[in-house]
Amino acid sequence: MNATTSTRRRVLARGLQATLAATLATAGLGLHAVAQAQGGQGGWPSKPIKVVVNFPPGSSPDVLARAISLPLQQALGQPVVVENKAGASGMIGGDVVARSEADGHTLLMTAGSLITNNPHLFAKMPFDPAKDLVPVAPAGRLTLFLVANGNFPAKDVKEFLAYLKNNPNKATYGSAGNGTGLHIAGELLKSQAGVQAVHVPYKGASPALQDLLAGQIHFYFGPGIAIQHVKAGKLKLLATATPKRSALFPDAPTLHEAGLTNFDAGTTHGFYAPAGTPAPVVERLNREINRIVMLPEVRAQMTNMAAEPTPMSPSEFDAVMQDDSRRYAAIIKAQGIRAD
C-alpha cells in the first residue's frame, strides 16, 4: 500500500468519525427535546410550578388548589406553589396567567364563572379566556343547594315555589354579587319557575350566608359552606340545583324533580394554562390531576365542600365549560344581568 492510499484511508476514517459524532449529537438533541416535551428527566418541569388562584384564600378554588398541590408536587418532583391573585371577578388572576410564559410552569386555578359567566357580563375583559387560556383539567363540579331561613313559611320545595308564585317580590334572596354563580342560579329559578323574588347582592357567599342565618334575607343558593348549618337545623334544605341528587343529602329532591326541567346551576372549577403551552405538558398535567382528584384524602376534602371529582380529558373539560357558557349566556341575556 503506497503513501497516497494510506493517507486517503486516514482522511476517510476521520470523515466517518466526524459524521458519526454529528449524527449522535443530533440524536442527543432530539432525545433531549423529546424528554423536555414529555416532562422527562432534565426537561419539564425544570423549576417550581406556580398555581395562581384568582379568588381569595379560603374560597372554593383556593381550597381545591391547595388540596391538589401537594400530591401534584410529589408526582412532578418540583415544588407547586399556590399564589392568590383575587379581584375583578377573577379577572386579575386570570390575566396574570394569560400573560405568563407558556412553558408549563404557571397555571391558573379558577371557579367556572371566569370562563362561563364573565364573557357575557363584561363588555370588555383584559384577556380572552377562549383564546388566551387552554383547559388543562377539571378539579371538581360544585353543587349548589337551595336553602331557606329556618323561619321561612315552607316546609319543602313545592310549598316554597307556591309561596313565591303567590307572593311576588316578597321574598329576598342573596348572592355573592351580581353576575356570580349564586346570582345566576337565583335568576334561573325565577325564569324556569315563573316567579319573582328580590335579589340582594353581597361581596361574597359568606356575608350572604350570615344574613340568611340572621333572617335578613329569605333564601339563597348555597355552596358547601351552607352544609354545616343545614345539618345543625339552622337552615332548611329545599332542593339541590343539579340534575342528580347529592350524595351528602340523598333525601333532598332536585329542582328537576320539583318540575324545573333539567335545572342545573352547577359550576366546574379547574386548571388552565397560557395558550401555547406544549401539548405533552398539558397531557401530563391532565393525567396527574385526574389521578389526584380521585385520591381518598382529596375526595374527602371535596365532599366537605359539596364538590364531586370529574376527571376528564382537556377536550371533554372544554366541552363541559362551553355548554355551561351557552346556558348561562342565555339566562344572563334574558334576565338583563349586569356585573357590579
VOBA-1610 file (N, C-alpha, C; in pm, whole numbers, padded with zeros to 5 digits, always signed):
BEGIN
Met+00087-00119+00000Met+00000+00000+00000Met+00090+00123+00000Asn+00069+00213-00097Asn+00154+00331-00107Asn+00107+00440-00012Ala+00183+00548+00001Ala+00156+00656+00096Ala+00027+00728+00064Thr+00000+00740-00067Thr-00122+00813-00109Thr-00246+00738-00063Thr-00247+00605-00083Thr-00363+00524-00042Thr-00383+00530+00109Ser-00272+00520+00184Ser-00281+00525+00330Ser-00338+00658+00378Thr-00294+00766+00315Thr-00345+00899+00353Thr-00493+00910+00326Arg-00536+00857+00209Arg-00680+00862+00175Arg-00764+00788+00279Arg-00711+00671+00323Arg-00787+00592+00421Arg-00799+00666+00554Arg-00690+00734+00595Arg-00696+00809+00721Arg-00796+00924+00712Val-00800+00992+00598Val-00895+01102+00577Val-01040+01050+00580Leu-01061+00935+00513Leu-01194+00876+00510Leu-01239+00835+00650Ala-01149+00778+00729Ala-01182+00736+00865Ala-01221+00855+00951Arg-01139+00964+00935Arg-01172+01084+01014Arg-01308+01141+00974Gly-01337+01132+00844Gly-01466+01182+00796Gly-01582+01102+00852Leu-01565+00968+00855Leu-01670+00883+00909Leu-01691+00911+01058Gln-01578+00931+01129Gln-01588+00961+01272Gln-01662+01093+01295Ala-01632+01192+01215Ala-01697+01322+01228Ala-01846+01312+01198Thr-01878+01234+01094Thr-02020+01217+01058Thr-02096+01146+01168Leu-02032+01038+01224Leu-02095+00964+01333Leu-02116+01055+01455Ala-02016+01136+01486Ala-02027+01226+01602Ala-02140+01326+01582Ala-02150+01379+01460Ala-02255+01476+01432Ala-02393+01412+01443Thr-02401+01287+01392Thr-02529+01216+01397Thr-02572+01189+01541Leu-02474+01146+01624Leu-02505+01119+01763Leu-02543+01246+01838Ala-02476+01355+01805Ala-02508+01483+01868Ala-02648+01526+01833Thr-02684+01511+01705Thr-02819+01548+01661Thr-02923+01462+01729Ala-02894+01331+01737Ala-02987+01239+01803Ala-03003+01275+01950Gly-02889+01313+02011Gly-02894+01352+02151Gly-02981+01473+02174Leu-02966+01572+02084Leu-03051+01691+02094Leu-03198+01655+02077Gly-03223+01564+01984Gly-03361+01521+01960Gly-03420+01452+02080Leu-03341+01364+02141Leu-03388+01293+02260Leu-03410+01390+02375His-03322+01491+02384His-03338+01590+02490His-03467+01668+02471Ala-03498+01703+02347Ala-03621+01776+02317Ala-03743+01693+02351Val-03737+01565+02317Val-03849+01476+02350Val-03866+01466+02501Ala-03751+01454+02570Ala-03756+01445+02716Ala-03819+01569+02776Gln-03782+01688+02720Gln-03841+01812+02769Gln-03991+01813+02747Ala-04033+01774+02627Ala-04177+01778+02594Ala-04255+01681+02680Gln-04194+01570+02715Gln-04265+01468+02790Gln-04250+01485+02942Gly-04179+01590+02981Gly-04157+01606+03124Gly-04057+01505+03175Gly-03966+01464+03090Gly-03867+01366+03130Gly-03757+01428+03212Gln-03666+01348+03259Gln-03556+01396+03341Gln-03474+01496+03263Gly-03446+01611+03324Gly-03372+01716+03256Gly-03460+01807+03173Gly-03591+01779+03166Gly-03683+01862+03091Gly-03786+01926+03183Trp-03910+01932+03136Trp-04016+01991+03217Trp-04061+01894+03326Pro-04091+01939+03446Pro-04070+02076+03493Pro-03927+02096+03540Ser-03872+02210+03507Ser-03732+02238+03542Ser-03720+02336+03657Lys-03834+02382+03707Lys-03835+02476+03819Lys-03972+02468+03887Pro-03990+02536+04000Pro-04119+02530+04069Pro-04235+02573+03980Ile-04350+02512+04003Ile-04471+02545+03928Ile-04558+02634+04015Lys-04601+02744+03958Lys-04687+02839+04030Lys-04832+02819+03988Val-04919+02799+04087Val-05063+02789+04061Val-05128+02917+04111Val-05174+02999+04019Val-05240+03124+04053Val-05389+03095+04078Val-05438+03129+04197Val-05579+03118+04230Val-05638+03258+04223Asn-05739+03276+04139Asn-05790+03412+04115Asn-05904+03452+04209Phe-05913+03383+04323Phe-06008+03418+04428Phe-05935+03413+04562Pro-05994+03468+04669Pro-05921+03483+04796Pro-05891+03351+04865Pro-05798+03354+04962Pro-05773+03236+05046Pro-05902+03192+05115Gly-05923+03061+05120Gly-06043+03008+05182Gly-06160+02990+05088Ser-06150+03047+04968Ser-06255+03028+04868Ser-06248+02886+04815Ser-06354+02842+04747Ser-06356+02704+04697Ser-06243+02676+04598Pro-06210+02768+04505Pro-06095+02739+04417Pro-05965+02727+04495Asp-05951+02809+04599Asp-05829+02805+04680Asp-05818+02673+04756Val-05928+02628+04815Val-05927+02502+04890Val-05891+02386+04798Leu-05950+02384+04679Leu-05921+02276+04584Leu-05776+02282+04537Ala-05728+02401+04508Ala-05590+02415+04462Ala-05491+02363+04565Arg-05514+02393+04691Arg-05421+02350+04797Arg-05434+02200+04824Ala-05552+02146+04806Ala-05569+02001+04825Ala-05494+01923+04718Ile-05489+01978+04599Ile-05427+01908+04485Ile-05278+01937+04473Ser-05232+02050+04525Ser-05095+02095+04501Ser-04989+02001+04558Leu-05009+01949+04680Leu-04907+01863+04740Leu-04891+01731+04665Pro-05000+01658+04634Pro-04983+01536+04554Pro-04925+01566+04416Leu-04958+01681+04359Leu-04903+01717+04228Leu-04753+01743+04239Gln-04713+01808+04346Gln-04571+01831+04371Gln-04495+01699+04383Gln-04553+01604+04454Gln-04489+01474+04469Gln-04479+01400+04336Ala-04579+01417+04250Ala-04579+01348+04121Ala-04479+01409+04023Leu-04461+01541+04030Leu-04376+01609+03931Leu-04233+01631+03979Gly-04209+01618+04108Gly-04072+01635+04157Gly-04026+01778+04164Gln-04117+01872+04163Gln-04086+02014+04178Gln-04188+02077+04272Pro-04149+02182+04346Pro-04247+02249+04432Pro-04364+02304+04351Val-04483+02294+04406Val-04602+02354+04346Val-04653+02458+04445Val-04643+02584+04406Val-04670+02696+04495Val-04801+02762+04457Val-04893+02774+04555Val-05022+02839+04532Val-05011+02987+04566Glu-05057+03070+04476Glu-05049+03215+04494Glu-05185+03277+04462Asn-05242+03352+04556Asn-05374+03413+04536Asn-05360+03550+04470Lys-05434+03568+04362Lys-05442+03696+04290Lys-05590+03725+04267Ala-05657+03771+04373Ala-05801+03788+04367Ala-05839+03926+04317Gly-05966+03937+04276Gly-06020+04067+04238Gly-06081+04068+04100Ala-06173+04163+04079Ala-06236+04185+03949Ala-06301+04058+03895Ser-06377+03990+03981Ser-06449+03868+03941Ser-06357+03762+03883Gly-06236+03755+03939Gly-06141+03654+03895Gly-06053+03696+03780Met-06075+03816+03725Met-06003+03855+03604Met-05859+03899+03630Ile-05829+03944+03751Ile-05691+03984+03780Ile-05598+03862+03773Gly-05633+03757+03843Gly-05551+03635+03839Gly-05550+03572+03701Gly-05665+03573+03635Gly-05673+03516+03500Gly-05581+03589+03404Asp-05574+03720+03416Asp-05489+03800+03327Asp-05342+03772+03354Val-05306+03752+03482Val-05167+03720+03516Val-05122+03594+03443Val-05206+03491+03445Val-05170+03365+03381Val-05173+03377+03230Ala-05272+03447+03176Ala-05284+03462+03031Ala-05160+03530+02973Arg-05095+03615+03052Arg-04976+03688+03005Arg-04845+03618+03041Ser-04854+03505+03109Ser-04733+03435+03153Ser-04672+03355+03039Glu-04546+03318+03058Glu-04478+03235+02959Glu-04545+03098+02950Ala-04566+03053+02828Ala-04638+02926+02806Ala-04542+02808+02811Asp-04477+02789+02926Asp-04378+02683+02939Asp-04421+02574+03038Gly-04546+02582+03086Gly-04595+02480+03177Gly-04560+02502+03322His-04499+02618+03354His-04461+02645+03492His-04554+02744+03562Thr-04657+02791+03492Thr-04758+02878+03552Thr-04896+02827+03512Leu-04980+02801+03613Leu-05114+02751+03591Leu-05215+02842+03660Leu-05338+02836+03615Leu-05449+02907+03677Leu-05546+02806+03737Met-05589+02830+03859Met-05699+02754+03918Met-05813+02852+03939Thr-05925+02828+03872Thr-06034+02925+03875Thr-06169+02859+03897Ala-06261+02938+03951Ala-06402+02899+03950Ala-06450+02905+03806Gly-06552+02825+03775Gly-06601+02820+03639Gly-06655+02951+03588Ser-06697+03040+03677Ser-06760+03166+03636Ser-06670+03252+03548Leu-06539+03244+03568Leu-06447+03322+03484Leu-06465+03286+03337Ile-06487+03159+03312Ile-06497+03109+03174Ile-06640+03116+03123Thr-06736+03084+03208Thr-06874+03069+03161Thr-06960+03194+03175Asn-06928+03279+03273Asn-07012+03397+03300Asn-06951+03528+03254Asn-06825+03550+03290Asn-06764+03681+03267Asn-06770+03730+03122Pro-06745+03645+03022Pro-06751+03695+02885Pro-06887+03752+02846His-06992+03712+02918His-07127+03759+02888His-07170+03874+02978Leu-07090+03901+03081Leu-07125+04005+03178Leu-07049+04135+03156Phe-06929+04123+03102Phe-06843+04240+03086Phe-06828+04274+02938Ala-06845+04403+02907Ala-06830+04446+02769Ala-06687+04425+02721Lys-06592+04433+02814Lys-06452+04416+02778Lys-06379+04348+02893Met-06301+04246+02859Met-06215+04180+02956Met-06069+04206+02919Pro-05978+04202+03016Pro-05836+04227+02984Pro-05772+04117+02900Phe-05840+04005+02888Phe-05791+03894+02806Phe-05912+03815+02759Asp-05891+03728+02662Asp-05998+03644+02609Asp-05975+03502+02658Pro-06059+03452+02751Pro-06037+03317+02804Pro-06033+03211+02695Ala-06112+03228+02590Ala-06118+03127+02484Ala-05990+03124+02400Lys-05921+03236+02392Lys-05801+03245+02307Lys-05671+03244+02386Asp-05674+03297+02507Asp-05551+03318+02582Asp-05523+03212+02688Leu-05620+03121+02709Leu-05601+03013+02804Leu-05637+02880+02738Val-05574+02773+02783Val-05610+02639+02736Val-05653+02556+02856Pro-05762+02479+02845Pro-05807+02394+02956Pro-05706+02282+02981Val-05678+02257+03107Val-05585+02151+03146Val-05660+02033+03208Ala-05732+02062+03316Ala-05805+01954+03385Ala-05906+02014+03481Pro-06022+01951+03495Pro-06118+01996+03597Pro-06073+01951+03734Ala-06102+02034+03835Ala-06074+01994+03972Ala-06197+01928+04033Gly-06315+01979+03998Gly-06437+01921+04052Gly-06559+02004+04017Arg-06674+01940+04018Arg-06802+02006+03992Arg-06867+02037+04126Leu-06900+02165+04147Leu-06958+02208+04273Leu-07110+02211+04265Thr-07172+02158+04368Thr-07317+02156+04380Thr-07364+02280+04457Leu-07471+02339+04411Leu-07537+02446+04486Leu-07666+02390+04546Phe-07698+02436+04667Phe-07816+02390+04738Phe-07912+02507+04758Leu-08039+02484+04728Leu-08141+02584+04756Leu-08176+02573+04903Val-08138+02675+04980Val-08161+02672+05125Val-08239+02796+05167Ala-08321+02781+05268Ala-08403+02891+05318Ala-08380+02910+05467Asn-08409+03030+05514Asn-08402+03059+05656Asn-08496+02965+05732Gly-08458+02929+05854Gly-08535+02833+05931Gly-08678+02874+05956Asn-08708+03002+05949Asn-08844+03050+05975Asn-08925+03072+05849Phe-08868+03037+05733Phe-08940+03059+05608Phe-09067+02972+05606Pro-09182+03028+05563Pro-09310+02955+05570Pro-09328+02851+05460Ala-09237+02758+05452Ala-09249+02647+05356Ala-09166+02532+05408Lys-09226+02414+05410Lys-09152+02301+05466Lys-09079+02220+05359Asp-09115+02241+05230Asp-09048+02169+05122Asp-09046+02255+04997Val-08983+02204+04891Val-08961+02285+04772Val-09093+02318+04701Lys-09191+02229+04705Lys-09318+02258+04639Lys-09391+02372+04709Glu-09390+02371+04840Glu-09451+02482+04913Glu-09373+02611+04891Phe-09242+02599+04879Phe-09157+02716+04854Phe-09193+02781+04721Leu-09201+02702+04615Leu-09234+02756+04483Leu-09376+02815+04482Ala-09466+02749+04553Ala-09603+02800+04560Ala-09606+02935+04632Tyr-09526+02949+04737Tyr-09519+03076+04811Tyr-09470+03187+04720Leu-09363+03160+04643Leu-09309+03263+04555Leu-09412+03304+04449Lys-09487+03208+04398Lys-09589+03240+04297Lys-09702+03325+04355Asn-09738+03296+04477Asn-09850+03367+04540Asn-09808+03498+04607Asn-09678+03518+04620Asn-09627+03639+04687Asn-09511+03699+04606Pro-09541+03749+04486Pro-09434+03801+04401Pro-09355+03914+04467Asn-09222+03900+04460Asn-09127+04000+04510Asn-09136+04026+04660Lys-09198+03935+04734Lys-09199+03949+04880Lys-09084+03873+04945Ala-09027+03778+04872Ala-08912+03703+04923Ala-08784+03761+04865Thr-08679+03761+04945Thr-08550+03810+04900Thr-08449+03696+04898Tyr-08357+03702+04804Tyr-08250+03601+04801Tyr-08116+03670+04785Gly-08015+03611+04847Gly-07882+03669+04844Gly-07791+03597+04747Ser-07681+03664+04714Ser-07580+03602+04627Ser-07444+03658+04664Ala-07340+03605+04602Ala-07204+03652+04626Ala-07172+03776+04544Gly-07272+03833+04476Gly-07251+03953+04395Gly-07318+03939+04261Asn-07341+04051+04196Asn-07404+04050+04064Asn-07322+03968+03964Gly-07390+03879+03894Gly-07324+03801+03791Gly-07252+03677+03840Thr-07250+03654+03972Thr-07184+03534+04025Thr-07274+03412+04002Gly-07217+03295+04025Gly-07293+03173+04005Gly-07417+03166+04091Leu-07410+03219+04214Leu-07525+03218+04303Leu-07635+03308+04251His-07597+03421+04191His-07695+03512+04131His-07760+03448+04008Ile-07677+03387+03923Ile-07729+03321+03802Ile-07829+03212+03841Ala-07797+03137+03947Ala-07887+03031+03993Ala-08022+03087+04035Gly-08022+03199+04108Gly-08147+03261+04150Gly-08230+03309+04033Glu-08163+03366+03934Glu-08236+03414+03816Glu-08286+03298+03731Leu-08211+03190+03730Leu-08255+03071+03657Leu-08381+03014+03723Leu-08383+03015+03855Leu-08502+02969+03928Leu-08623+03056+03893Lys-08606+03188+03896Lys-08715+03279+03865Lys-08767+03257+03724Ser-08674+03237+03631Ser-08712+03220+03491Ser-08787+03090+03468Gln-08733+02979+03519Gln-08794+02849+03493Gln-08923+02827+03573Ala-08931+02885+03692Ala-09049+02865+03775Ala-09156+02970+03749Gly-09119+03078+03679Gly-09215+03185+03654Gly-09254+03259+03779Val-09153+03287+03865Val-09179+03355+03993Val-09095+03482+04002Gln-09123+03562+04101Gln-09047+03685+04123Gln-08994+03689+04265Ala-08867+03729+04280Ala-08805+03747+04410Ala-08701+03858+04396Val-08670+03923+04506Val-08579+04038+04503Val-08436+03992+04530His-08345+04026+04439His-08204+03989+04454His-08131+04088+04544Val-08054+04035+04640Val-07972+04117+04728Val-07827+04072+04712Pro-07745+04150+04639Pro-07605+04109+04618Pro-07517+04140+04739Tyr-07424+04050+04767Tyr-07326+04070+04873Tyr-07185+04060+04814Lys-07088+04094+04893Lys-06949+04082+04849Lys-06893+03948+04895Gly-06951+03841+04843Gly-06907+03708+04878Gly-07021+03622+04930Ala-07001+03490+04924Ala-07104+03396+04968Ala-07119+03396+05120Ser-07010+03417+05191Ser-07015+03412+05338Ser-07102+03522+05399Pro-07086+03649+05356Pro-07174+03753+05411Pro-07322+03727+05381Ala-07351+03672+05263Ala-07489+03638+05229Ala-07542+03530+05322Leu-07458+03433+05352Leu-07497+03324+05443Leu-07527+03378+05582Gln-07446+03471+05630Gln-07467+03527+05764Gln-07601+03600+05774Asp-07636+03674+05668Asp-07766+03743+05669Asp-07882+03646+05654Leu-07859+03536+05584Leu-07963+03433+05572Leu-07989+03372+05710Leu-07883+03341+05782Leu-07897+03284+05916Leu-07967+03382+06011Ala-07940+03511+05989Ala-07998+03614+06076Ala-08139+03652+06035Gly-08186+03598+05922Gly-08321+03628+05878Gly-08334+03757+05800Gln-08222+03815+05759Gln-08227+03939+05681Gln-08269+03913+05535Ile-08242+03795+05486Ile-08290+03751+05355Ile-08358+03616+05374His-08434+03573+05274His-08516+03454+05291His-08452+03325+05239Phe-08380+03333+05129Phe-08320+03211+05074Phe-08199+03248+04989Tyr-08122+03146+04957Tyr-08016+03162+04857Tyr-07968+03026+04812Phe-07892+03027+04703Phe-07831+02904+04653Phe-07693+02895+04717Gly-07684+02807+04815Gly-07562+02800+04893Gly-07463+02698+04840Pro-07334+02734+04842Pro-07229+02635+04813Pro-07204+02551+04937Gly-07092+02484+04943Gly-07063+02392+05052Gly-07064+02453+05190Ile-07042+02586+05200Ile-07035+02648+05333Ile-07169+02645+05405Ala-07278+02619+05334Ala-07409+02614+05399Ala-07439+02478+05462Ile-07360+02378+05428Ile-07391+02241+05469Ile-07398+02226+05621Gln-07301+02281+05691Gln-07296+02263+05836Gln-07420+02322+05903His-07474+02429+05847His-07591+02494+05906His-07719+02417+05875Val-07719+02347+05762Val-07832+02258+05731Val-07832+02142+05830Lys-07715+02084+05850Lys-07704+01970+05942Lys-07737+02010+06086Ala-07709+02136+06120Ala-07738+02185+06255Ala-07883+02227+06271Gly-07961+02222+06162Gly-08102+02258+06170Gly-08130+02406+06165Lys-08030+02487+06133Lys-08049+02632+06129Lys-08103+02680+05994Leu-08084+02599+05891Leu-08135+02631+05758Leu-08217+02515+05705Lys-08313+02545+05621Lys-08394+02442+05555Lys-08334+02411+05419Leu-08299+02287+05396Leu-08255+02244+05264Leu-08378+02205+05185Leu-08405+02280+05078Leu-08525+02257+04998Leu-08498+02168+04877Ala-08385+02188+04811Ala-08354+02111+04690Ala-08209+02132+04651Thr-08160+02044+04566Thr-08028+02062+04506Thr-08045+02120+04366Ala-07945+02196+04324Ala-07954+02266+04196Ala-07874+02196+04087Thr-07875+02064+04092Thr-07805+01983+03992Thr-07899+01874+03941Pro-07867+01813+03827Pro-07959+01714+03768Pro-07981+01590+03853Lys-07883+01555+03935Lys-07899+01435+04019Lys-07885+01470+04166Arg-07940+01387+04251Arg-07936+01412+04394Arg-07793+01409+04448Ser-07772+01483+04554Ser-07641+01489+04617Ser-07622+01371+04711Ala-07504+01313+04708Ala-07472+01204+04800Ala-07471+01252+04945Leu-07449+01382+04966Leu-07449+01437+05101Leu-07590+01437+05161Phe-07689+01464+05074Phe-07829+01471+05119Phe-07915+01393+05021Pro-07907+01260+05023Pro-07978+01179+04924Pro-08130+01192+04931Asp-08183+01240+05044Asp-08328+01254+05058Asp-08379+01387+05001Ala-08288+01479+04973Ala-08330+01610+04921Ala-08356+01599+04770Pro-08472+01642+04724Pro-08501+01633+04580Pro-08421+01734+04500Thr-08414+01711+04372Thr-08355+01810+04282Thr-08464+01905+04235Leu-08426+02021+04183Leu-08524+02112+04127Leu-08586+02055+04000His-08512+01968+03934His-08569+01897+03819His-08688+01813+03862Glu-08671+01743+03974Glu-08780+01662+04027Glu-08899+01749+04071Ala-08870+01873+04107Ala-08976+01964+04152Ala-09047+02031+04034Gly-09008+01995+03912Gly-09077+02047+03795Gly-09000+02145+03710Leu-08878+02181+03752Leu-08796+02272+03674Leu-08702+02188+03588Thr-08747+02157+03469Thr-08683+02058+03383Thr-08535+02089+03358Asn-08450+01988+03387Asn-08306+01994+03362Asn-08238+02112+03432Phe-08292+02153+03544Phe-08231+02265+03618Phe-08091+02225+03663Asp-07992+02305+03625Asp-07854+02276+03662Asp-07779+02407+03678Ala-07747+02441+03802Ala-07671+02562+03830Ala-07531+02529+03882Gly-07486+02407+03854Gly-07353+02366+03899Gly-07244+02441+03825Thr-07125+02437+03881Thr-07011+02502+03818Thr-06887+02414+03836Thr-06803+02412+03736Thr-06681+02330+03741Thr-06559+02418+03763His-06489+02395+03872His-06361+02462+03897His-06252+02381+03826Gly-06151+02448+03777Gly-06047+02373+03708Gly-05920+02450+03681Phe-05824+02377+03622Phe-05692+02430+03593Phe-05681+02469+03446Tyr-05613+02581+03422Tyr-05587+02630+03287Tyr-05440+02670+03277Ala-05392+02679+03154Ala-05254+02720+03128Ala-05255+02828+03019Pro-05148+02904+03008Pro-05143+03003+02900Pro-05151+02936+02763Ala-05218+02998+02670Ala-05226+02945+02534Ala-05085+02926+02479Gly-05065+02815+02410Gly-04933+02784+02356Gly-04852+02690+02442Thr-04902+02655+02560Thr-04833+02558+02644Thr-04823+02425+02568Pro-04705+02362+02563Pro-04689+02240+02484Pro-04791+02132+02520Ala-04845+02070+02418Ala-04948+01967+02438Ala-04901+01854+02529Pro-04777+01804+02517Pro-04734+01696+02607Pro-04735+01738+02755Val-04707+01866+02781Val-04711+01916+02919Val-04855+01918+02969Val-04946+01968+02886Val-05087+01971+02923Val-05139+01829+02949Glu-05099+01736+02863Glu-05143+01597+02878Glu-05092+01536+03007Arg-04966+01564+03041Arg-04909+01511+03166Arg-04982+01569+03287Leu-05004+01699+03287Leu-05076+01763+03396Leu-05218+01708+03408Asn-05283+01691+03295Asn-05419+01637+03294Asn-05422+01497+03357Arg-05327+01415+03319Arg-05321+01278+03369Arg-05299+01276+03521Glu-05208+01361+03568Glu-05177+01362+03711Glu-05294+01418+03792Ile-05354+01527+03745Ile-05464+01589+03821Ile-05585+01495+03824Asn-05614+01430+03711Asn-05724+01334+03709Asn-05703+01222+03811Arg-05579+01180+03827Arg-05548+01076+03926Arg-05562+01131+04067Ile-05513+01250+04089Ile-05509+01308+04223Ile-05649+01334+04278Val-05740+01383+04195Val-05874+01415+04247Val-05951+01291+04292Met-05903+01174+04253Met-05969+01051+04296Met-05903+00990+04419Leu-05796+01052+04471Leu-05734+01002+04594Leu-05829+01020+04711Pro-05838+00923+04801Pro-05934+00931+04912Pro-05923+01059+04994Glu-05799+01102+05023Glu-05782+01221+05107Glu-05829+01348+05036Val-05811+01352+04904Val-05856+01468+04827Val-06008+01465+04812Arg-06062+01349+04785Arg-06208+01336+04771Arg-06279+01375+04901Ala-06217+01343+05014Ala-06278+01378+05143Ala-06290+01529+05158Gln-06185+01600+05118Gln-06191+01746+05124Gln-06294+01802+05028Met-06307+01740+04911Met-06404+01785+04813Met-06546+01761+04862Thr-06568+01648+04928Thr-06701+01618+04981Thr-06744+01722+05082Asn-06651+01768+05164Asn-06682+01868+05266Asn-06731+01999+05206Met-06696+02026+05081Met-06739+02149+05017Met-06839+02122+04905Ala-06901+02004+04908Ala-07005+01967+04811Ala-06952+01969+04668Ala-06830+01922+04652Ala-06772+01911+04518Ala-06756+01764+04482Glu-06767+01736+04354Glu-06756+01599+04306Glu-06641+01591+04205Pro-06547+01497+04222Pro-06439+01484+04123Pro-06495+01444+03987Thr-06446+01510+03885Thr-06495+01483+03750Thr-06378+01471+03653Pro-06296+01367+03666Pro-06181+01353+03577Pro-06224+01340+03432Met-06157+01414+03345Met-06185+01409+03202Met-06069+01468+03125Ser-06068+01446+02995Ser-05961+01498+02910Ser-05977+01648+02893Pro-05871+01718+02847Pro-05885+01862+02823Pro-05999+01895+02727Ser-06018+01816+02623Ser-06124+01845+02526Ser-06262+01822+02588Glu-06275+01719+02671Glu-06403+01695+02739Glu-06433+01807+02839Phe-06331+01849+02910Phe-06343+01960+03005Phe-06389+02087+02931Asp-06327+02114+02819Asp-06363+02231+02739Asp-06509+02224+02694Ala-06554+02106+02653Ala-06692+02089+02606Ala-06792+02118+02718Val-06762+02073+02840Val-06849+02099+02955Val-06860+02249+02980Met-06746+02316+02976Met-06746+02459+03003Met-06818+02537+02893Gln-06805+02494+02770Gln-06876+02560+02662Gln-07027+02543+02676Asp-07069+02425+02720Asp-07212+02401+02742Asp-07265+02489+02854Asp-07191+02498+02965Asp-07230+02587+03074Asp-07237+02732+03026Ser-07139+02771+02947Ser-07133+02909+02896Ser-07256+02942+02813Arg-07297+02849+02726Arg-07416+02874+02643Arg-07541+02887+02730Arg-07555+02798+02828Arg-07674+02802+02913Arg-07679+02930+02997Tyr-07565+02967+03053Tyr-07564+03085+03139Tyr-07573+03214+03058Ala-07520+03212+02936Ala-07533+03330+02849Ala-07680+03360+02821Ala-07757+03254+02801Ala-07899+03271+02770Ala-07973+03335+02887Ile-07946+03290+03009Ile-08017+03345+03124Ile-07967+03486+03156Ile-07838+03511+03136Ile-07782+03645+03158Ile-07849+03746+03065Lys-07865+03707+02939Lys-07928+03796+02842Lys-08076+03813+02870Ala-08144+03702+02897Ala-08290+03707+02918Ala-08327+03789+03041Gln-08247+03779+03147Gln-08278+03848+03272Gln-08209+03984+03284Gly-08131+04021+03182Gly-08064+04151+03184Gly-07964+04166+03296Ile-07892+04059+03327Ile-07796+04062+03439Ile-07672+04141+03400Arg-07626+04224+03490Arg-07505+04302+03470Arg-07410+04280+03586Ala-07282+04292+03559Ala-07182+04278+03665Ala-07181+04403+03752Asp-07118+04391+03870Asp-07107+04508+03959Asp-07033+04621+03891
//
